[in-house]
Amino acid sequence: MFKTILTASFVLAAIAASSSAIAAIQTVTLDVPGMTCSSCPITVKKALMKVEGVQQVKTNFDKKEAVVTFDNVKTSTAQLRNASGNAGYPVSVKIAQ
């Protein structure tokens, strides 16, 4: 029994280690057509920065977009879309890198 538990522990540790090796930093450009005033980019940035795994957000009012750099193991573009949408700014993926 102990040997089985010990083996299972090693297997789980190996899986965890390999999962982090797969982690990749990604950048996505989000189209944010609802940004209509100078405070909108601030609100969008705050909402996106609250998402676990987000490392950087650059908003551009003139282009009506947000460029987000994130860890794809901790979050996804779907979670980014949800966060912005919940803040009142629905987005769509413009460019994923």
TIRO-715528 format. One line per field, with one value per residue (C-alpha): residue number from 1; residue in one letter; x, y, z. Coordinates in steps of 0.2 Angstrom, whole numbers, plus 5000, padded with zeros to 4 digits. Each point is the difference from the previous one (the first is absolute). Example, Ala and Ser with C-alpha at 12.3 -4.5 7.8 and 13.67 -1.06 7.14 Angstrom:
// TIRO-715528
n 1;2;
res a;s;
u 5062;5006;
v 4978;5017;
w 5039;4997;
This chain:
// TIRO-715528
n 1;2;3;4;5;6;7;8;9;10;11;12;13;14;15;16;17;18;19;20;21;22;23;24;25;26;27;28;29;30;31;32;33;34;35;36;37;38;39;40;41;42;43;44;45;46;47;48;49;50;51;52;53;54;55;56;57;58;59;60;61;62;63;64;65;66;67;68;69;70;71;72;73;74;75;76;77;78;79;80;81;82;83;84;85;86;87;88;89;90;91;92;93;94;95;96;97;
res m;f;k;t;i;l;t;a;s;f;v;l;a;a;i;a;a;s;s;s;a;i;a;a;i;q;t;v;t;l;d;v;p;g;m;t;c;s;s;c;p;i;t;v;k;k;a;l;m;k;v;e;g;v;q;q;v;k;t;n;f;d;k;k;e;a;v;v;t;f;d;n;v;k;t;s;t;a;q;l;r;n;a;s;g;n;a;g;y;p;v;s;v;k;i;a;q;
u 5000;5014;5009;4985;4997;5019;4999;4985;5008;5015;4988;4990;5016;5006;4984;5001;5017;4996;4985;5010;5013;4985;4996;5002;4999;4987;4995;4983;4993;4982;4988;4990;4987;4991;5015;4991;5009;5017;4996;4994;5018;5004;4984;5005;5018;4994;4988;5013;5014;4989;5000;5013;5014;4999;5017;4998;4985;5003;4984;4998;4985;5003;5001;4987;5010;5009;5016;5002;5015;4995;5005;4989;5001;4992;4987;4993;4993;4982;5004;5007;4984;4989;5010;4998;4982;4996;5007;4988;5012;4997;5016;5004;5017;5008;5018;5006;5019;
v 5000;5012;4996;5004;5017;5004;4995;5011;5014;4999;4999;5015;5010;4995;5006;5016;5003;4997;5011;5015;4996;5002;5017;5014;5019;5006;5017;5003;5016;5003;5011;5011;5010;5006;5011;5017;5012;5003;4990;4984;4994;5001;4990;4987;4998;4999;4986;4990;5002;4992;4983;4988;4997;5017;5009;5015;5010;5015;5009;5011;5012;5006;4982;4994;4985;4991;4990;4987;4990;4984;4983;4988;4987;5012;5008;5000;5012;4995;5005;5017;5002;4997;5012;5014;4996;4999;5018;5006;4999;4985;4995;4989;4993;5010;4992;4985;4997;
w 5000;5005;4984;4990;5008;4998;4981;4998;5008;4988;4985;5006;5003;4982;4993;5009;4995;4981;5001;5005;4986;4988;5007;4987;5001;4987;4993;4994;4992;5005;4990;5013;4990;5016;5005;4997;5013;5008;5015;4991;4997;5018;5005;4987;5006;5018;4996;4989;5013;5013;4990;5007;4988;4992;5000;4990;4992;4988;4995;4985;5000;4982;4993;5012;5005;5014;4998;5014;5005;5010;5006;4990;5014;5012;4989;4982;4988;5005;5018;4993;4990;5015;5012;4987;4996;5019;5002;4986;4985;4989;4990;4985;4996;4987;4999;5010;5000;
